[in-house]
């Protein structure tokens, strides 16, 4: 009713204005010098145009303004997805990017954030830190990214200064490097535990498997050396003989020189902390050289493609792999798995959690920038009403509640370095696929 009345008031006001203009024009001389009668300029009101309301009513009622937080008025907020889509870690980069996009789809379908819908820009690092820095800088300066998700260990470390200088949050679902134990915590976060945890899980498996001797083959990179050093300490403390600790450079056509001493010692098992390309070559050459023991691989080899690349018959029943994993018994993971077909892939839950945390931090802070995210990200993940999706968290915040985001990957309580505690899975190669054989919850490694 109020809108109908306002409509007619605006029509009446418009006709009054036309009358004034017409009257003014009538006082001008026309071509014959005849003055037009004033009364002809103002027609009487008709049924189509009702007379104006009495003088004590306003001439017209302005339409109500649109609410400031309507999606049409909010625009977009940009998040960078910086992952290795090519190179040794390309399979993991695709998993991470896809899980982030799934999370973005859920957030936008729920109405978007207080800052608008999330827009993503994706770039391939190829695992190269220089490329990572260049692409991240472009995301910030040209695309206006307020957060960058998905860097691997070496690239994450390379971006720390940029993140703090530009006040842009960077977050990784798999950067376990222990270097971040000292550098992280302010604009620098990860939804996975550090390599200290990976090393502890690997060391625990090697120590309880019943081996008398273990050889270490370690690729010369940050993400592989860190867990290997921790695992070595665990194995030594268990009284197991470490026959060799060989650090090798990737990209070689052959590793027979590095394997000479290892094979001569005939260890019960080889702990291979390496990438996919070097790992495939090493496995083939070790078996060809007579190694018939068991293997423990780090996460880089936890992909189905390894069976075709190596030959399933060489590793079936003899190879195990360790990686950070979600607890499949948690209701938050079960719900995520029901909604997303790729939930079981390595680091997919951690990746979904990253973008959900960013969105909830925007909602909680009311600021549409990295500084706003950084100011509340710890608060939305620890303490308050438990939520497991963006829509649940947004509604709780709107009701004035504090929230505690319980992730698909598990609880996300950040320590001073911006790192969470995590769980780990051991899988075994069986009939050409990886099969779960042991699960270590996060509580296993809490002192």
N, C-alpha and C positions, 0 to 999 in steps of 0.2 A: 504493500500500500504506500509506504513512504517513497519508494522508488517511482511509482506511478505519478504521485503528486509532484515530485520533483521534476519529472519529465514535462508535465504540463506547465509548471512554473517557468521552466527554461524556454519553452515555446512562447509563452506570453511575453517574457522579457525580450526575446528576440524580436517579436512583432512591435513592441514599444520602441525598440531601437530603430527599426525600419521606419516607423512613423516619424521619429525625430529627423532622420536623414531626409525623408521625403519632404518634410516641412521646410527644412533648410534649403533643399534644392528648389522648392516652389518660390522662395523669396529671391532667387536669382533671376535676372532678365533672360527670357528666351530669345530666339532669333528675331521675333517680331516686337520685342520690347514689351510684351504683355506679361503682367505679373499673375502667376497661377493662384487661384484661391487656396487659402490654407486649409479650409475644411475638406477639400478634395484629397488632401495628402494623408488623412488619418481615417481609414475605413473603420466602420463599426465592427465589433467582435461578432464572429459567426459561430455556428455550432462546431465547425471544424477547429476554430481557434478561440477558446473561451476567454472571457475577460479576465484580467489579472486579479489576484487575491486582494483583499483590503490592504491599505497602506501599512498596517501593523505587522503584516506577514513579510518575510524576506522576499526579495525579488527573485531569487533563484537559490537552490540548494546545491552546493558543490558535491560531486560524487565522492563517495568514501574512498580513500586511498587504498591501494592493494597492500596487504600485509608485507612487512619488510623481509620476511623470511620465506616468501614463496619461491619455489625453485626457479621460476622464470626470472626473478630478480637477482638471484644469487650467482649465476654464472657457473664457472667451473673452478676446480682446484687441481693442480697438476702434480703427479707423482712420477718420478723416473723409475724405470725398471732396467737395472744395469746388470746384465748376466752374460755368461759365456754361452752363446748359441752355437759356436763352432769350437773346434779344438778338443782336447782330451775331456774336458768337463761339459761339453755341449749337451749331452743327455740330461745332466742335472740342471743346466740352465733353462732348458725347455720345460722341465718339471716345475721349476720355481716360477717362471713367467706365467705358465698356464694356471697355477694355483693362485697367483696374485690376481690374474684377470678374473678368475672365478669369484674371488672375494670382492673385487670391484663391482662385478655384476650384481652381487647380493646387496651391496651398500647402495648402489644407484637405484636398484629395483625397490628398495625400502624408502626411497625419497631423497637419497643423498644426504650429505652432511650439512651442517649449519653454514658452511662455506660454499655449498653447491655440490653438484655431481663430481665424482673423481674422474679425471682424464689421465691416461697413462701415456708416456712416451718410452719406447723400448729401444735399447741399444745393445749391440754385441761387443763384448770386450775381447773375445777370443782368448781370455785368460791372461791378457797382457796389461800390466799396470799402467804403462804410458797411454795406451788406448783408453783404459778406464778413466784416467784423469781427464783426458781430452773430452770424452763423451759426457762425463759428469759435469764438467765446466759448461759445456754446451747446454745440457739440460737445465742448469741453474740460470745461466745468463740469457739464453735464447728462448727457452721454453717456460721459464718461471717455476721450475720444480721446487717444491718446499720440502720434499723428502726423496731420498734415493734408496731403493730397495734391491737387494740381491747380489752385491759384490762378493766375490770369493776372497779368501784370506789375504793374498798379496795385494789385491786391489783395495780391499778394505783398509789396510794399513796405509797405503799410499794416499787415501782420501781423507784421513783424519784431520789434517791441517785445513784442507779446503772446507770440510764440514763445519769446523768450529769458526773459521774466519767468515764464512757466508751465512752461518747460523741455519744450516740445512741439516736435517736429521738423516743419517745413513744407518741402514739396518740390514743385517744379513741372517739368512736361515741356516748357513753352513760354514761360516768363517770361524773355524775353531782355533786359529793361531793364538798362542799364548802371549804374543806381543800385545794383543788387545787387552790382556789382563792388566796392563799398565796404562794403556792409552785410552781405553774406552770409558764410557760412563757419562759423558757430556756431549750430546748430539751424536753419540756413537753407541749403537746397541746391537744385540744379536739375540735371536730367539732359539739359539742352540748353545749348549754348554761348550766350554773351551776344550782344546785338545788335551788338557790335563784329564778330562773325563774320558775322552776316547782312549788315551793311553792307559788309563786305569782299567777300563773295560777290557782292552786287549790284553793287558798284563794279567788281569784276573783269569781270563779264559786260558791263556798260555800256562799260567801257574797251576791251574786245577785240572788240566787235561792229562797229566801224567807223563809229560815229556821229561826225558833226562837231559836233552840238549836242544837248543834253538839257535838258528842263525838269523840275523837281521839284514835285510836288503832294503835300503832306504833311499828314495829319490831325493836329490838335492834341491828341495823346495821347502818353503816355510810350513806349508800345510801337511807335509809328510814327516819332516824331521821332528816337529813338536810332539806328536803322539808316540813316535818311536822312542824318543828319549825317556818319556814317562814309562812306557811299557818295559823298557830295558831295566829300569830301576825296580819295577814290580817283579820281574822275572829273576833278577839277581837276588832280591830279598827272599824269594822262594827257594833259593839254593839250586836253581837250574843253571846248567852250564851254557853260557853264551859263546858259541864257537867263533862267530864272526859278527862284526857290526860294520857293514859295507855301505858307504854313501856313494851313490853313482849319479852321473849326469844323464838327464833324459835326452832323447833325440838321437841316440846311437843306433847304428844298424845291427849291432851285436853286443852282448854283455858276457861273452864267454870269458874274457879276462877277469871280470869281477866275480864270476861264478867259480873260477878255478879253485880258490881256497875253500869256498863254501861247500862245494861238492866233495872235496877231498876230506873234509871233516865229517861228512855223512850225518848231518843232524837229524833228529827225529822230526823236526818241523822247521819251516822257513816262514818268518814273519815278513811279508812283502808290503811295505808302505810305499806304493808307487802309483803313477797314473796309468791310464788304460793302454796307451801306446807302448810305453816301456814295459808295463806289466805283462802284456801279451807275449812280447819277445822273450822276456825273462822266464816265464813259465814254460814256454816251448823249449827253450834251450836247456833249462834245468832238467826237464823230463828226458830230453834227448841225451843229456849227459849222465843219466842214470839215477836221478833223484826219485825216490819212491815213497817219500814221507808225506806228511800232511802240510797244508798251507793255512796261514791266516792272512787275509787281505784287509787293507783299510777300505774306507767307504768308496773311494774312486772306482773300485772294481765291482761294486754292488749293483750291477746293471745286467739285464738279460743278455745284452749283446756280447758279453764276455764268452758265452758258451759257443757261439758261432765263431768268434775270433780265435779262440784258443783250441777249440775242439772239446766238446763236452766229455768225451771219454778220458781226457787227460786230468780232469779235475773232479769228476763225479765221485762223491763219497770221501774225497780227500781234501777238499778245499772248504774253508769257512771264511766268512766276511763279517766284519764288525762295523756298525754305524749307529749314529744317534737316531733315535726313533721315538715315535709317540707310543704312549701306553694304550694298546688296543682295548683295554677293559674300561677305560674312562668313558662316561656318558657323552662328554663333549666330542671325543673322537668318533664314537659310534654315530652320533648325530651328523657329524661332518661327512662320514663315510656314506651315510644314507643320501646325502645331498650331492656329493661329488664323487664321480666314478674313479678319479685319480687319487683319492685320499690315501691309498696305501703306498704310493710311490715315495722313495726317500726324500725327505725335507718338504713334501707337499703341505703337511699340517703346519709346519713352522712358517712356511711362506704365506699361507692363508692368515695366520695369526699376525704377521707383520702388518699387512694392510688394514686389518681390522683394528689393531691397536692405534695405527695412525688416524683412522677415521674417528675412533672414540676419543682420541686426544684432541682432535679439532673440535669435537662436540663439547668436550668438558672445558676446554680453555676459552672457547669462543673466539679464538684468534686464528687467522687463516695463514699462518706462516710456521716455519720451522721452530722458531722460538716458543710459539704456543704449544706445539707438540712436545718439545723438550721439557717444558715447565710442568707437564702433568702426566707424562707417560708412565711414570712409576705409580702415580696415584690411581690411575684407572686399572692397573693390573694387580693391585694389592690392597685389600681391605674394602669393606662395603658389600653391597648386594652382588651376589654371584650372577654373572651373565656369560653367555657363550656365543652370542651373535651381535652384530652391530645394532640391529633393531631393538633387541632386548636392552642393550646398554644405553642407547639413545633415549628410550622411553623412561628408563630408571633415572637418568640424569635430568630429564624434563620434569620428573616428579620431585626433584630436589635431593635424590639419593646419591651417596657415594657408590662407586661400583668396583667390582673385582672381576676383571675379565679372566675367565678360566679358558685357556686356549685348547684348540684341537690337538696341539702337541703336548699339552700338559699345563701345569701351573706356570705362570710367567712372572716370577718375582725377581726383579733385577738386582744383582749385587752392585757394589760400588763401581765396578768396571762395565756395567751395562750388560751383564751376562746372566743367563738363567741356568739353573740346574737341570740336567736332562737324564733321560733314560736311554738304554742302549739295547740293541738286538744283535744276536749272533745267528747267522744263517748258514746253512750247509748246502753245497751243491749236490742235488739229488735229481737224477733223471733229466738233466739239462735245464734245471731251474733252481732258484734259491728258495730254501724252505727254512722257516723259523725253527731253531732248536734250543735257544736260550734267550731269556729276557732279563735284563738287569734294571729294575726301577731306580729312579733317581735317589731313593733313600739308601741304596746299596753303597753309595759313595759319600754319604754325609757322615762326617766324623762327629 
